[in-house]
Each structure stands twice: as C-alpha cells, then as structure tokens.
Amino acid sequence: MSLVFVLTLSISVSAKDAEEEMTDEEVIKIVGDKKLMEGTGNGFEPGKTLTRAELTTIVVRFKKLDNESVIDVDFDDVDKKDWFYDYVAIAYHEGIVKGVGNNKFAPNDEVTIGEAVTMILRALSDTTEVENAGNWPDNYMKFAKDLE
C-alpha cells in the first residue's frame, strides 16, 4: 500500500478536495508538520509500502493518542524495546488494532488495504455494529463504501 495513499486518506486530502493533485513533497510537508511521521531513518520514502507498525503509529499520532500512558500489550512479536511498542499498545487498548492470530501482531508485515481501512475506521468512528456485520474485511470495506 502506498504511503502517499494512506497519508492522503488519513489527513482527508483527496484530488477532489484540491484543485491540483498534491505532490509527494507537499504531502510529506503536511504529515511532517502534523507530526504524523518522522521518516524511516533514510528520510521520507513516499513510495515505500507501509507496515502494520507504521500505519498503527500514524493512526495513533493522528488521533493524538501518543501522549497516553502505555499499558502493556502481550503480542509475542512486539517487544518493549521496539520503536513501535507504545503505539501498538495504545492502539490495541483503544480497539484500533487486533492481532493476526496465534498471539502475533505481525508489525513488519505490509499492511493490506483491508487492514488500513479497518484501522482508520476504528480510529474515526464507532464500529461496534460493523464488527458483527459479516466477515472481515468485507464488513469494513462495505462500511467504508457506504460512507461515500
């Protein structure tokens, strides 16, 4: 999933909102100014595919939840020393993310469109009814489509 796509979606910037399509540099400036991202150690990489940990971090920062006290999270593949630990723990306890099964979070897996839509919708709206309305991710994709 393209970094620009997710960031554009998460900050509500779309081609129909702007007279011109935004450049990567313009999107990077916006997300940098909003402190949604800090780069990867190699600077910003707008063409890079996002991981589950990276999108979780963006969503937590977007919701301004990153100042909350961190409660432990017990995924086998998320260690307290990991840079993303606090973000995953906060998102998990806020109901924004769940694991992938077998007590794993899969932080370094590429995030799928279904996972991205699910995280963003859980962060922005009450999805209680969506959880029980069919199979994942179809239930979230339908809910997102119905928002149009």
Steps between C-alpha positions, in 0.01 A plus 500: 500500500647833402602733778353795314162323465470427871620843609274670253209293628584558865530877476193533280677639199376375167513606140142625520588716804784674324505677168822322410632162598753533782862407448683257727693796642179685592355193672830442684499860623143468629559173683830628636340821626221296664762270658330195351832368371865548572650309207665160492861578586555545126282810492147487364437225248163579340509198267575255782235249599373554854525235768236428760720669764548813288129547426416432864743777597349743249146430621594541869676830424210619284261436790748672735504194723880480518510691829286240678657277760596168350347181626686180428411303192581132481568413137785252456651705218478846665774570753522796737829595328333536159458858380130431431417329833320798659298568185388137464413481871294821486323401177424154637353634821299762307352224281665630182706188433485132578749224445522270202453181702724275708580793732680684217466857373724465191640854534734472201248351258380726222163646596218393271227729379250312720721551806553869420130566449420312821756692710392837365128430546551368853696814582244739353162346578305254710529171317322280754227405254751449219690239704195272495380581148662234287849373445813708532617695300186506285299651786739794532537549126119517465477744792768721340324491163168594663665813650540654154 
